[in-house]
Amino acid sequence: MRQGPRQVLRTVKARARVNAWTYSPRAFESLVDSSIYDEDVQRAFSTASLLETHEHPCSGSHYVLQGFGMNEEPLVLVCRLQRRLIEIVELYWD
């Protein structure tokens, strides 16, 4: 699903407002290992800006977003847009 930068941010923020996201197994491990909480992810989505877009032949577009967690630290989210959800593929404190 290829969208322009503004539309990607609009879509991501709308889905995040209703908690419509899921974590890949790798992202979930990072979440636990790095002490990142759902509240940090929610805030990062609401304050996000689009840094990069990566095209993968098998899995489609991946969007690299950067926002801020509850502690005001930069949080990077690598996401894929699915039909009704955001899949967080990777996340880390920047």
C-alpha positions in Angstrom: 0.0 0.0 0.0 2.0 3.0 -1.3 0.9 6.3 0.1 2.3 9.8 0.2 4.1 11.0 3.4 1.1 13.1 4.6 -1.4 10.3 4.0 0.9 7.8 5.8 1.1 10.0 8.9 -2.7 10.7 8.8 -3.4 7.0 8.6 -0.9 6.0 11.3 -2.2 8.6 13.7 -5.8 7.7 13.1 -5.2 4.0 13.8 -3.0 4.7 16.8 -5.7 6.8 18.4 -7.9 3.7 18.6 -4.9 1.4 19.6 -5.0 -0.4 16.2 -1.5 -1.7 16.3 0.3 -5.0 16.8 3.9 -6.0 17.4 6.0 -8.4 15.4 7.8 -11.0 17.6 11.1 -9.0 17.2 9.5 -5.8 18.1 7.8 -7.4 21.2 11.3 -8.6 22.4 12.7 -5.0 21.9 9.7 -3.7 23.8 10.4 -5.9 26.8 14.2 -5.6 26.7 14.3 -1.8 26.4 11.6 -1.0 28.9 9.3 0.6 26.4 5.6 0.7 27.4 2.4 1.0 25.4 2.0 4.5 26.6 5.4 5.4 25.1 4.3 3.9 21.8 1.0 5.7 21.9 2.7 9.0 22.5 5.4 8.3 19.9 2.7 7.8 17.3 0.9 11.0 18.3 4.1 13.0 18.0 5.6 11.1 15.1 7.2 12.4 11.9 8.1 10.3 9.0 11.8 9.8 8.6 12.1 7.3 5.8 10.2 4.9 3.6 11.7 1.5 2.6 10.3 -0.7 -0.1 10.7 -4.5 0.5 9.9 -6.8 -2.4 8.3 -9.5 -0.2 6.7 -7.5 2.6 5.9 -4.1 1.0 6.5 -0.6 2.4 8.0 0.0 5.8 7.8 3.4 7.3 10.3 4.7 9.8 8.7 7.1 12.2 10.2 9.1 15.1 8.2 10.5 18.0 8.7 10.9 21.7 8.0 8.6 24.5 6.5 9.6 27.9 10.0 10.5 29.1 10.5 12.9 26.2 13.2 10.6 24.7 13.0 10.0 20.9 11.5 6.7 20.0 11.8 5.2 16.6 9.1 3.0 15.2 9.5 0.9 12.0 6.0 0.1 10.8 4.0 -1.6 8.1 0.4 -0.6 7.3 -1.9 -3.6 7.1 -5.5 -3.6 6.1 -6.8 -2.2 9.5 -3.8 -2.3 11.7 -0.3 -0.9 12.1 2.3 -3.7 12.5 5.3 -2.4 14.5 8.2 -4.4 13.0 10.9 -2.8 15.1 11.2 -0.1 17.8 14.0 1.4 19.8 15.1 4.5 21.8 17.1 6.8 19.6 
